[in-house]
Amino acid sequence: MLKRTSGKNVSLFTTFAHTALKIPFIIQETFIFATFIAAIYVFLQLSKKNEYTVMKASGVSIWQFLGPFLVTTGILSIILLTIINPISSSMLIKQQKIKYKLLSEESTKNPTAIFESGFWLIDNNRTENVKLIIHSASINISSKETRLNKISALYVDNKFHLSKSVDAEYALLKDDYWELYSTTEYVPKHRAKQYSTYKIPTTITRTELQNNFERPKRISIWELPYFIKTLKSTGHSAKIHIIYFYKLLVKPFIALALLCIAAPFTLKPFRGIKLAQSIISCGLIGFTVYTMAELVYLVGTDSGLSPLSTSVLFLGLISLIGFFTIKHSKV
């Protein structure tokens, strides 16, 4: 941010304040590894002082020992999803708004919005000294074409006066313009005009339009189900948002699985080189499980599997890994 704001009239405090808004999101993303590292440290201390050996000798099983840790991790996970995640989403939205104000090049972006009534787009490419506001009943974005159905385009000046409006059956996004079909143009105090095709210049690209819908991180876990439902009603694919929703729900189970993986590697009374090898092995396995989670959902995005099936399969896999790690260990 310091690099991007250099040469602009932006104070150092504003730059740091903007960056600080991302801290809740960083907490959310690093939660799994934070609990994993904390568990490794605590287990090592208990092993070093022989406290776990004493508990084991007194008849405490590994599951009784891990019980409080698992419950604590579960409570922290609930706090993460119900409190930290909504704060994170809200902060990311505020950060984006500040970025629009701080960086002049960002202000040229074209904001979009989704409601039950359809899809709305503000085209900041000024034509005829007006701003273009586009409403569409539904939108279809694919590798072949970007299509808006049942659209209305409003030409509004800086004083929010309507200069004209255009209605069309559908519109296709070309290289530098919207091509409207079966179009009717309405100009105040003039007769309506019919056009078979009608062109509206634009700077919007298919990638930019698609990216505006693929930012589920700015939507809290409470709002995601409603947003997914609304997104589906407009005809746009909500698969990325559904996958992100399930990823959030699975996070607590990944943290619990890593806790079970950490126990056998760090509760044994190792010393010296063997201790270092055990910690490294534990870290590598934990990192592998986390990477596996990202790969599963990445593959799930492009495969024919439903997000629910992907989540259930992965949840079953990590549960088995955690259970068998504990079951077949000697702790």
C-alpha positions as CSV (number, residue, x, y, z in Angstrom):
1,M,0.0,0.0,0.0
2,L,2.9,2.4,0.7
3,K,4.1,1.7,-2.8
4,R,0.7,2.2,-4.4
5,T,0.0,5.4,-2.5
6,S,3.4,7.0,-3.1
7,G,3.1,10.2,-5.0
8,K,-0.5,10.6,-3.9
9,N,-1.9,13.0,-1.3
10,V,-2.4,10.2,1.3
11,S,-1.2,10.4,4.8
12,L,0.8,7.6,6.4
13,F,-1.9,7.1,9.1
14,T,-4.6,6.6,6.4
15,T,-2.4,4.0,4.7
16,F,-1.9,2.0,7.9
17,A,-5.6,2.4,8.9
18,H,-6.6,1.0,5.5
19,T,-4.2,-1.9,5.9
20,A,-5.3,-2.6,9.4
21,L,-8.9,-3.2,8.2
22,K,-7.6,-6.5,6.8
23,I,-6.5,-7.8,10.2
24,P,-9.8,-9.7,11.0
25,F,-9.6,-11.4,7.6
26,I,-6.0,-12.4,8.4
27,I,-7.1,-13.8,11.7
28,Q,-9.9,-15.8,10.0
29,E,-7.5,-17.2,7.4
30,T,-4.7,-18.1,9.9
31,F,-7.0,-19.5,12.6
32,I,-6.3,-23.1,11.7
33,F,-2.6,-22.8,11.8
34,A,-2.7,-20.6,14.9
35,T,-4.6,-23.4,16.8
36,F,-2.3,-26.0,15.3
37,I,0.9,-24.3,16.4
38,A,-0.6,-23.5,19.9
39,A,-1.5,-27.2,20.3
40,I,2.1,-28.3,19.4
41,Y,3.6,-25.8,21.9
42,V,1.2,-26.9,24.7
43,F,1.7,-30.6,24.1
44,L,5.5,-30.2,24.0
45,Q,5.5,-28.4,27.4
46,L,3.3,-31.1,28.9
47,S,5.6,-33.8,27.5
48,K,8.8,-32.0,28.6
49,K,7.6,-31.7,32.2
50,N,6.3,-35.3,32.2
51,E,2.8,-34.1,33.1
52,Y,1.1,-36.1,30.4
53,T,3.1,-39.2,31.5
54,V,1.7,-38.8,35.0
55,M,-1.9,-38.3,33.7
56,K,-1.5,-41.4,31.5
57,A,-0.2,-43.5,34.4
58,S,-3.2,-42.4,36.5
59,G,-5.6,-43.9,33.9
60,V,-6.5,-40.9,31.8
61,S,-7.0,-42.0,28.2
62,I,-5.8,-39.9,25.2
63,W,-9.4,-39.0,24.4
64,Q,-10.1,-37.8,27.9
65,F,-6.9,-35.8,27.7
66,L,-7.8,-34.2,24.4
67,G,-11.4,-33.5,25.4
68,P,-10.8,-30.0,26.8
69,F,-8.6,-29.0,23.9
70,L,-11.2,-30.2,21.4
71,V,-14.0,-28.4,23.2
72,T,-11.9,-25.2,23.4
73,T,-11.1,-25.3,19.7
74,G,-14.7,-25.9,18.9
75,I,-15.8,-22.8,21.0
76,L,-13.1,-20.7,19.3
77,S,-14.3,-22.0,15.9
78,I,-17.9,-20.9,16.7
79,I,-16.6,-17.5,17.7
80,L,-14.6,-17.3,14.5
81,L,-17.6,-18.1,12.3
82,T,-20.3,-16.1,14.1
83,I,-18.3,-13.0,15.2
84,I,-14.9,-12.7,13.5
85,N,-16.2,-13.6,10.0
86,P,-19.0,-10.9,9.9
87,I,-16.5,-8.4,11.2
88,S,-13.9,-9.5,8.6
89,S,-16.5,-9.2,5.7
90,S,-17.5,-5.7,6.9
91,M,-13.9,-4.5,7.3
92,L,-13.1,-5.8,3.8
93,I,-16.0,-3.8,2.3
94,K,-14.8,-0.6,4.2
95,Q,-11.2,-1.3,3.0
96,Q,-12.5,-1.4,-0.6
97,K,-14.3,1.8,-0.2
98,I,-11.3,3.5,1.1
99,K,-9.2,2.1,-1.7
100,Y,-11.6,3.6,-4.2
101,K,-11.0,7.0,-2.6
102,L,-7.3,6.7,-2.1
103,L,-6.4,5.4,-5.6
104,S,-7.6,7.3,-8.5
105,E,-7.3,4.3,-10.9
106,E,-9.7,2.3,-8.7
107,S,-12.4,4.9,-9.0
108,T,-12.9,4.0,-12.7
109,K,-14.2,0.5,-11.7
110,N,-17.8,-0.3,-12.5
111,P,-19.7,-1.3,-9.3
112,T,-22.4,-4.0,-9.5
113,A,-25.2,-5.1,-7.2
114,I,-27.5,-8.1,-7.0
115,F,-31.1,-7.9,-5.7
116,E,-34.2,-10.0,-6.0
117,S,-35.4,-7.6,-8.8
118,G,-32.3,-8.5,-10.8
119,F,-28.8,-7.3,-11.6
120,W,-27.7,-3.6,-11.5
121,L,-24.5,-2.1,-13.0
122,I,-23.2,1.4,-13.1
123,D,-21.1,2.0,-16.2
124,N,-18.6,4.7,-15.4
125,N,-17.7,5.1,-19.1
126,R,-19.3,8.4,-19.8
127,T,-21.2,8.7,-23.0
128,E,-23.0,11.9,-24.0
129,N,-21.8,13.5,-20.7
130,V,-24.0,11.1,-18.7
131,K,-23.6,8.1,-16.5
132,L,-25.1,4.8,-17.6
133,I,-27.1,2.7,-15.1
134,I,-28.1,-0.8,-16.4
135,H,-30.7,-3.1,-15.0
136,S,-31.0,-6.7,-16.1
137,A,-33.5,-9.4,-15.0
138,S,-30.8,-12.0,-15.3
139,I,-27.1,-12.4,-16.4
140,N,-25.3,-15.3,-18.1
141,I,-21.4,-15.2,-18.1
142,S,-19.6,-18.0,-19.9
143,S,-16.4,-18.4,-21.9
144,K,-18.4,-17.9,-25.1
145,E,-20.5,-14.8,-24.3
146,T,-21.7,-12.4,-21.6
147,R,-25.4,-11.9,-21.9
148,L,-27.9,-9.6,-20.1
149,N,-31.6,-10.5,-20.4
150,K,-34.5,-8.1,-20.3
151,I,-32.4,-5.0,-19.8
152,S,-33.1,-1.3,-19.2
153,A,-30.4,1.3,-19.6
154,L,-30.8,4.7,-18.0
155,Y,-28.8,7.7,-19.1
156,V,-28.4,10.0,-16.0
157,D,-26.5,13.3,-15.7
158,N,-24.6,14.5,-12.7
159,K,-27.8,16.1,-11.3
160,F,-29.6,12.8,-11.6
161,H,-31.8,14.0,-14.4
162,L,-32.9,11.3,-16.8
163,S,-31.9,12.2,-20.4
164,K,-33.2,9.0,-22.0
165,S,-33.7,5.3,-21.4
166,V,-33.3,2.2,-23.5
167,D,-35.1,-1.2,-23.2
168,A,-34.0,-4.4,-24.9
169,E,-34.8,-8.1,-25.0
170,Y,-31.1,-8.9,-24.4
171,A,-27.6,-7.5,-24.8
172,L,-24.3,-9.1,-25.6
173,L,-20.9,-7.7,-24.4
174,K,-18.5,-7.1,-27.2
175,D,-14.9,-5.8,-27.2
176,D,-15.8,-2.1,-26.3
177,Y,-19.6,-1.9,-26.5
178,W,-22.9,-3.5,-25.5
179,E,-24.9,-4.7,-28.4
180,L,-28.6,-4.6,-27.6
181,Y,-31.3,-6.5,-29.6
182,S,-35.0,-5.7,-30.1
183,T,-34.4,-2.2,-28.6
184,T,-36.8,0.6,-27.8
185,E,-35.3,4.1,-27.1
186,Y,-37.3,6.6,-25.0
187,V,-36.4,10.3,-24.9
188,P,-38.5,12.8,-22.9
189,K,-40.9,14.7,-25.1
190,H,-40.1,12.6,-28.1
191,R,-41.6,9.5,-29.7
192,A,-40.2,6.1,-28.8
193,K,-37.9,4.7,-31.5
194,Q,-37.5,1.0,-32.4
195,Y,-34.1,-0.6,-33.3
196,S,-33.2,-4.1,-34.3
197,T,-29.7,-3.6,-32.8
198,Y,-28.4,-0.8,-30.7
199,K,-24.8,-0.1,-29.5
200,I,-23.7,1.4,-26.2
201,P,-20.0,2.1,-25.7
202,T,-18.4,0.6,-22.6
203,T,-15.0,-0.1,-21.0
204,I,-16.3,-3.1,-19.0
205,T,-14.7,-6.4,-19.8
206,R,-16.1,-9.9,-19.2
207,T,-13.3,-10.6,-16.7
208,E,-14.1,-7.5,-14.7
209,L,-17.8,-8.3,-14.7
210,Q,-17.2,-11.9,-13.6
211,N,-14.8,-10.8,-10.8
212,N,-17.5,-8.5,-9.4
213,F,-19.5,-11.6,-8.6
214,E,-16.6,-13.8,-7.4
215,R,-15.7,-12.0,-4.1
216,P,-17.5,-14.1,-1.5
217,K,-15.0,-13.1,1.1
218,R,-16.8,-9.7,1.5
219,I,-20.0,-11.5,2.4
220,S,-20.5,-12.8,5.9
221,I,-21.5,-16.3,6.7
222,W,-24.9,-15.1,7.8
223,E,-25.6,-13.3,4.5
224,L,-24.2,-15.9,2.2
225,P,-27.3,-18.2,2.0
226,Y,-29.5,-15.3,1.0
227,F,-27.0,-14.0,-1.4
228,I,-26.6,-17.4,-3.0
229,K,-30.4,-17.6,-3.4
230,T,-30.5,-14.2,-5.0
231,L,-27.6,-14.9,-7.3
232,K,-29.3,-18.0,-8.5
233,S,-32.5,-16.1,-9.2
234,T,-30.6,-13.8,-11.6
235,G,-29.4,-16.8,-13.6
236,H,-25.7,-16.4,-12.6
237,S,-23.8,-19.4,-11.2
238,A,-23.4,-19.3,-7.4
239,K,-21.0,-22.3,-7.2
240,I,-18.0,-20.3,-6.0
241,H,-20.1,-18.7,-3.2
242,I,-21.5,-22.1,-2.2
243,I,-18.1,-23.6,-2.1
244,Y,-16.8,-20.7,0.0
245,F,-19.8,-21.2,2.4
246,Y,-18.9,-24.9,2.9
247,K,-15.2,-24.1,3.3
248,L,-16.1,-21.8,6.2
249,L,-18.3,-24.6,7.8
250,V,-15.5,-27.2,7.4
251,K,-12.8,-24.9,9.0
252,P,-13.6,-26.0,12.6
253,F,-13.3,-29.7,11.6
254,I,-9.9,-29.1,10.0
255,A,-8.7,-27.4,13.2
256,L,-9.9,-30.4,15.2
257,A,-8.2,-32.9,12.9
258,L,-4.9,-31.0,13.1
259,L,-5.2,-31.1,16.9
260,C,-5.5,-34.8,16.8
261,I,-2.6,-35.0,14.4
262,A,-0.4,-32.8,16.7
263,A,-0.9,-35.0,19.8
264,P,0.9,-38.2,18.8
265,F,3.9,-36.4,17.4
266,T,4.5,-34.0,20.4
267,L,3.3,-36.0,23.5
268,K,6.1,-38.6,23.2
269,P,9.2,-38.0,25.5
270,F,11.6,-37.3,22.6
271,R,14.9,-35.5,23.0
272,G,17.3,-33.7,20.7
273,I,17.3,-34.7,17.0
274,K,14.3,-37.0,17.4
275,L,12.2,-34.2,18.9
276,A,13.1,-31.9,16.0
277,Q,12.2,-34.6,13.5
278,S,8.9,-35.2,15.2
279,I,8.0,-31.5,15.1
280,I,9.0,-31.2,11.5
281,S,7.0,-34.3,10.6
282,C,4.0,-33.0,12.5
283,G,4.2,-29.6,10.7
284,L,4.5,-31.3,7.3
285,I,1.5,-33.5,7.8
286,G,-0.5,-30.5,9.1
287,F,0.5,-28.4,6.1
288,T,-0.4,-31.3,3.8
289,V,-3.9,-31.6,5.3
290,Y,-4.5,-27.9,4.9
291,T,-3.2,-27.9,1.3
292,M,-5.4,-30.9,0.6
293,A,-8.4,-28.9,1.7
294,E,-7.6,-26.1,-0.7
295,L,-7.0,-28.5,-3.6
296,V,-10.2,-30.4,-2.9
297,Y,-12.3,-27.2,-3.1
298,L,-10.3,-26.0,-6.1
299,V,-11.0,-29.3,-7.9
300,G,-14.6,-29.1,-6.7
301,T,-15.0,-25.7,-8.4
302,D,-14.1,-27.1,-11.8
303,S,-15.5,-30.7,-11.5
304,G,-19.0,-32.0,-11.8
305,L,-19.2,-32.7,-8.1
306,S,-21.6,-30.6,-6.1
307,P,-20.1,-28.4,-3.3
308,L,-22.0,-30.4,-0.7
309,S,-20.6,-33.7,-1.9
310,T,-17.1,-32.3,-2.0
311,S,-17.4,-31.0,1.6
312,V,-18.9,-34.3,2.9
313,L,-16.1,-36.4,1.2
314,F,-13.4,-34.1,2.5
315,L,-14.9,-34.0,6.0
316,G,-15.0,-37.8,6.1
317,L,-11.4,-38.0,4.9
318,I,-9.9,-35.6,7.5
319,S,-12.0,-37.2,10.3
320,L,-10.6,-40.6,9.4
321,I,-7.0,-39.2,9.3
322,G,-7.4,-37.6,12.7
323,F,-9.1,-40.7,14.2
324,F,-6.6,-43.2,12.9
325,T,-3.6,-41.1,13.8
326,I,-4.7,-41.1,17.4
327,K,-5.9,-44.8,17.3
328,H,-2.7,-46.2,16.0
329,S,-0.3,-44.0,18.0
330,K,1.4,-45.1,21.2
331,V,0.4,-42.0,23.3
